Amino acid sequence: MLTESFKVIEPEFATYAMGNVHVEKLTTGCRWSEGPVYFPDGRYLLWSDIPNNRIMRWDATDGSVSIFREPSRNSNGHTRDNQGRLVSCEHSGRQVTRTEADGSITVLADRYQGKKLNSPNDVVVKRDGSIWFTDPPYGIMSEYEGDQADSEVGGNYVFRIDGDSLELTVVSDDFDKPNGLCFSPDESILYIADTGASHDPDGPQHIRAFDVSADGKSIANSRVFAVCDNGLFDGFRCDIHGNIWSSAADGVHCYTPAGTLIGKILIPETVANVTFGGAKYNRLFICGTTSIYSVFLNTQGADRP
């Protein structure tokens, strides 16, 4: 029997939401939790507390919470690259960085055509080593999540960093406020959220899907994959079956590859982002506004190392 943590909309959801499983609160005390990433080799979760300008760490071995990095240049989204290194989007740094094995930080991108980026938001790494990230203006719109400033690039783009040359190219320039993104399990589709409704009541509040080109360097055939029915989609991840598990105002929404909403994980705070982790990659870690939650599911993350 499913617990009150789950809301079934279509019967298929019961395949992934297991009986007698509850959402767990792992920690609280943040201002705006974002950008979770799990490191199975160390059995820990990292996430950003953007306004507090720090990266936090939760240890799966004993449940302890500590500060991983402070200041963090108002980091937001994180991921791991194919060598297991931390890749981070930074609001006040206005850059995408990589943390090397020795703890040093390499700047991967901070300018486009000589102009500063806005405030990189979320990031994913493709199996070919390329790094894809969104660059909305949230970090330069106020002093709360970064440093207020004017946009230099003059748009809100989705970028690709080449894994070998580090060349930075625009893969999409027609978003209002591009936000979370992830690839389908076979990397043939790229999903990107647009949260334009955050500052415009008539703005977009959906996820778009794109076909990835055969050479893996561009995207085409844009279409709306899903529209959020409660708040906005922010960050999201794909499981091995191609389902999208996305943040929303009332929790985590689960969509099939066809874009059908089949169920929700109910969270008492607005959710900003999620990631899969744990020993079997079947544990979904959830960034609620002030807290970190987790829940075990009958599926696994598609981006398992």
C-alpha positions as CSV (number, residue, x, y, z in Angstrom):
1,M,0.0,0.0,0.0
2,L,1.3,3.4,-1.0
3,T,1.9,6.0,1.8
4,E,0.7,9.6,1.9
5,S,4.0,10.6,0.4
6,F,2.7,9.6,-3.1
7,K,-0.1,10.9,-5.2
8,V,-1.1,8.4,-7.9
9,I,-2.6,10.1,-11.0
10,E,-2.2,7.2,-13.4
11,P,-2.0,3.5,-12.3
12,E,1.5,3.2,-14.0
13,F,2.9,5.4,-11.2
14,A,2.5,2.5,-8.7
15,T,5.2,0.7,-10.6
16,Y,7.7,3.2,-9.4
17,A,6.3,4.3,-6.0
18,M,6.8,1.4,-3.6
19,G,4.5,0.5,-0.7
20,N,5.3,1.4,2.9
21,V,8.0,3.9,1.7
22,H,7.9,7.4,3.2
23,V,9.7,10.6,2.2
24,E,12.5,11.3,4.8
25,K,13.7,14.8,5.8
26,L,17.5,14.5,6.0
27,T,18.4,18.1,7.1
28,T,17.1,21.6,7.2
29,G,18.3,25.2,7.9
30,C,19.0,26.4,4.3
31,R,17.5,29.5,2.6
32,W,17.2,28.1,-0.9
33,S,18.5,24.6,-1.6
34,E,19.5,23.8,-5.1
35,G,21.8,21.8,-7.4
36,P,22.1,18.3,-5.7
37,V,24.7,15.9,-6.9
38,Y,25.6,12.5,-5.4
39,F,29.1,11.0,-5.2
40,P,28.8,7.3,-4.8
41,D,32.5,6.8,-4.3
42,G,32.4,8.9,-1.2
43,R,28.8,8.2,-0.3
44,Y,27.8,11.8,0.1
45,L,25.5,14.4,-1.4
46,L,26.5,18.0,-2.2
47,W,24.0,20.8,-2.8
48,S,24.0,24.6,-3.0
49,D,22.5,26.9,-0.4
50,I,22.5,29.8,-2.9
51,P,21.7,32.9,-0.7
52,N,24.0,31.7,2.1
53,N,26.8,31.4,-0.5
54,R,27.8,27.9,0.4
55,I,27.9,24.3,-0.8
56,M,26.6,21.8,1.8
57,R,27.5,18.1,2.3
58,W,25.4,15.3,3.7
59,D,27.2,12.1,4.6
60,A,25.3,8.9,3.9
61,T,27.5,6.9,6.3
62,D,26.4,8.7,9.5
63,G,23.9,11.4,8.4
64,S,26.2,14.3,9.3
65,V,25.9,17.6,7.6
66,S,28.8,20.0,7.0
67,I,29.9,22.9,4.8
68,F,31.8,21.7,1.8
69,R,32.7,25.1,0.4
70,E,32.1,28.7,1.7
71,P,32.0,31.1,-0.1
72,S,30.8,29.2,-3.2
73,R,30.4,32.2,-5.4
74,N,26.6,31.6,-5.0
75,S,26.8,28.3,-6.7
76,N,23.6,26.8,-8.1
77,G,23.5,23.6,-10.3
78,H,26.1,20.9,-10.0
79,T,26.9,17.6,-11.8
80,R,29.8,15.1,-12.1
81,D,31.9,14.8,-15.2
82,N,32.9,11.5,-16.8
83,Q,36.0,11.5,-14.5
84,G,34.0,12.0,-11.3
85,R,34.9,15.6,-10.9
86,L,32.5,18.3,-9.6
87,V,31.2,20.7,-12.2
88,S,29.4,23.8,-10.9
89,C,27.4,26.7,-12.1
90,E,28.1,29.9,-10.2
91,H,25.9,33.0,-10.0
92,S,28.2,35.6,-8.6
93,G,31.2,34.0,-10.3
94,R,29.2,34.2,-13.6
95,Q,31.0,31.0,-14.6
96,V,31.0,27.3,-14.9
97,T,33.9,25.6,-13.0
98,R,35.4,22.2,-12.4
99,T,36.8,21.1,-9.1
100,E,40.0,19.0,-9.7
101,A,41.1,16.0,-7.7
102,D,43.5,18.2,-5.7
103,G,40.8,20.7,-4.8
104,S,41.9,23.4,-7.2
105,I,39.3,25.0,-9.4
106,T,39.4,25.3,-13.2
107,V,37.2,27.8,-15.0
108,L,35.5,26.1,-17.9
109,A,33.5,29.1,-19.2
110,D,32.9,32.6,-18.0
111,R,32.5,34.7,-21.2
112,Y,30.9,34.4,-24.6
113,Q,32.3,36.4,-27.4
114,G,34.2,38.4,-24.8
115,K,31.2,39.3,-22.7
116,K,30.5,38.0,-19.3
117,L,27.9,35.2,-18.9
118,N,24.7,36.1,-17.0
119,S,24.6,33.6,-14.1
120,P,25.0,29.9,-15.1
121,N,22.1,27.9,-13.5
122,D,22.1,24.2,-14.2
123,V,24.5,21.8,-15.9
124,V,24.7,18.3,-17.4
125,V,27.6,16.3,-18.9
126,K,27.1,14.2,-22.0
127,R,28.9,10.9,-22.4
128,D,31.1,12.5,-25.1
129,G,32.5,14.8,-22.4
130,S,30.7,17.9,-23.5
131,I,29.1,20.1,-20.9
132,W,25.7,21.7,-21.4
133,F,24.4,24.5,-19.2
134,T,21.7,27.2,-19.0
135,D,22.4,30.9,-18.4
136,P,19.3,32.8,-17.2
137,P,19.7,36.1,-15.4
138,Y,18.5,35.1,-11.9
139,G,21.9,35.7,-10.3
140,I,22.2,39.2,-11.6
141,M,18.6,40.3,-11.0
142,S,19.2,41.1,-7.3
143,E,21.7,40.9,-4.5
144,Y,20.0,37.8,-3.0
145,E,21.4,35.0,-5.2
146,G,24.4,36.8,-6.6
147,D,25.5,40.3,-7.6
148,Q,23.0,42.6,-9.3
149,A,24.3,43.6,-12.7
150,D,23.2,44.2,-16.3
151,S,23.4,41.4,-18.8
152,E,26.4,41.7,-21.1
153,V,25.6,38.8,-23.5
154,G,22.1,40.3,-24.2
155,G,20.2,37.1,-24.1
156,N,19.4,34.0,-22.0
157,Y,21.1,31.2,-23.8
158,V,21.7,27.4,-23.5
159,F,25.3,26.7,-24.1
160,R,27.6,23.7,-24.9
161,I,31.2,23.5,-23.9
162,D,33.2,21.1,-26.1
163,G,34.8,18.3,-24.0
164,D,38.1,18.6,-25.7
165,S,38.6,22.2,-26.9
166,L,36.4,23.9,-24.3
167,E,34.9,25.9,-27.2
168,L,31.7,27.6,-26.0
169,T,28.7,27.6,-28.4
170,V,25.1,28.6,-28.2
171,V,22.7,25.6,-28.8
172,S,19.5,27.6,-28.2
173,D,18.7,31.3,-28.0
174,D,14.9,31.4,-27.9
175,F,14.3,30.8,-24.2
176,D,12.8,33.3,-21.8
177,K,14.6,31.9,-18.7
178,P,16.2,28.5,-19.4
179,N,16.6,26.6,-16.2
180,G,16.9,22.8,-15.5
181,L,18.0,20.4,-18.2
182,C,18.8,16.7,-18.7
183,F,19.3,14.1,-21.4
184,S,17.2,11.1,-22.1
185,P,18.9,7.8,-21.3
186,D,20.2,7.3,-24.8
187,E,21.0,11.0,-25.1
188,S,18.9,11.4,-28.2
189,I,16.7,14.0,-26.5
190,L,17.6,17.0,-24.5
191,Y,14.9,18.4,-22.1
192,I,15.1,22.0,-20.9
193,A,12.8,23.9,-18.5
194,D,11.7,27.5,-19.1
195,T,10.7,29.4,-16.0
196,G,9.8,32.7,-17.6
197,A,6.6,32.8,-15.5
198,S,8.8,33.5,-12.4
199,H,8.8,37.2,-13.4
200,D,6.0,37.3,-16.0
201,P,2.6,35.9,-15.3
202,D,2.2,35.1,-19.0
203,G,5.6,33.6,-19.3
204,P,6.4,30.0,-20.0
205,Q,6.2,27.3,-17.2
206,H,7.1,24.3,-19.2
207,I,9.7,21.8,-20.2
208,R,10.7,21.6,-23.9
209,A,12.2,18.6,-25.7
210,F,14.7,18.7,-28.5
211,D,16.3,16.1,-30.8
212,V,20.0,15.9,-30.4
213,S,21.9,15.9,-33.7
214,A,23.9,12.8,-34.8
215,D,27.2,14.5,-34.0
216,G,25.9,15.4,-30.6
217,K,26.7,19.1,-31.0
218,S,23.3,20.8,-31.7
219,I,19.6,20.4,-31.0
220,A,16.5,20.8,-33.2
221,N,12.8,20.1,-33.4
222,S,11.7,22.0,-30.3
223,R,8.4,21.0,-28.8
224,V,6.6,21.5,-25.4
225,F,7.0,18.3,-23.4
226,A,5.0,19.2,-20.3
227,V,3.4,22.2,-18.7
228,C,3.6,22.6,-14.9
229,D,0.2,22.4,-13.1
230,N,1.6,23.8,-9.8
231,G,4.2,26.4,-9.8
232,L,7.2,26.0,-12.1
233,F,9.5,23.2,-13.2
234,D,13.0,24.0,-12.1
235,G,15.6,21.1,-12.0
236,F,14.8,17.5,-13.0
237,R,16.4,14.2,-13.8
238,C,15.6,11.2,-16.0
239,D,15.4,7.6,-14.8
240,I,16.5,4.5,-16.8
241,H,13.0,4.1,-18.2
242,G,13.0,7.6,-19.7
243,N,10.6,9.1,-17.1
244,I,11.2,12.7,-16.0
245,W,11.2,13.4,-12.3
246,S,10.8,17.2,-12.0
247,S,10.6,19.8,-9.2
248,A,7.4,21.7,-8.7
249,A,5.7,23.8,-6.1
250,D,4.0,20.9,-4.4
251,G,6.7,18.3,-4.7
252,V,8.2,16.1,-7.5
253,H,6.1,15.4,-10.6
254,C,6.7,12.2,-12.6
255,Y,6.2,12.2,-16.4
256,T,6.4,9.4,-18.9
257,P,8.6,9.7,-22.0
258,A,5.3,10.7,-23.8
259,G,4.8,13.6,-21.5
260,T,2.0,12.1,-19.4
261,L,1.9,13.1,-15.7
262,I,1.4,9.9,-13.8
263,G,2.1,10.8,-10.2
264,K,3.6,13.1,-7.6
265,I,5.9,12.8,-4.6
266,L,4.4,15.3,-2.1
267,I,6.8,17.6,-0.3
268,P,5.7,20.3,2.2
269,E,8.1,22.9,0.6
270,T,8.6,24.2,-2.9
271,V,11.1,21.9,-4.7
272,A,13.9,23.3,-6.7
273,N,15.8,20.3,-7.9
274,V,16.4,16.6,-7.6
275,T,19.0,13.9,-8.2
276,F,19.3,10.2,-8.0
277,G,21.9,8.6,-5.7
278,G,22.5,6.0,-3.1
279,A,24.1,2.6,-3.3
280,K,21.8,1.4,-6.1
281,Y,20.9,4.8,-7.5
282,N,17.3,4.2,-6.6
283,R,17.1,7.0,-4.0
284,L,15.8,10.4,-5.1
285,F,17.3,13.3,-3.2
286,I,15.1,16.4,-3.2
287,C,15.9,20.0,-2.6
288,G,13.0,21.6,-0.8
289,T,13.4,25.3,-0.1
290,T,14.9,25.1,3.4
291,S,15.5,21.3,3.6
292,I,16.8,18.2,1.9
293,Y,14.5,15.2,1.5
294,S,14.9,11.7,0.1
295,V,12.7,8.8,-1.0
296,F,13.4,5.3,-2.3
297,L,11.8,4.4,-5.7
298,N,11.5,1.3,-7.8
299,T,13.6,2.8,-10.5
300,Q,17.2,4.1,-11.0
301,G,18.7,7.3,-12.3
302,A,19.7,7.3,-15.9
303,D,23.0,9.1,-15.2
304,R,24.4,6.5,-12.9
305,P,28.2,6.6,-12.9
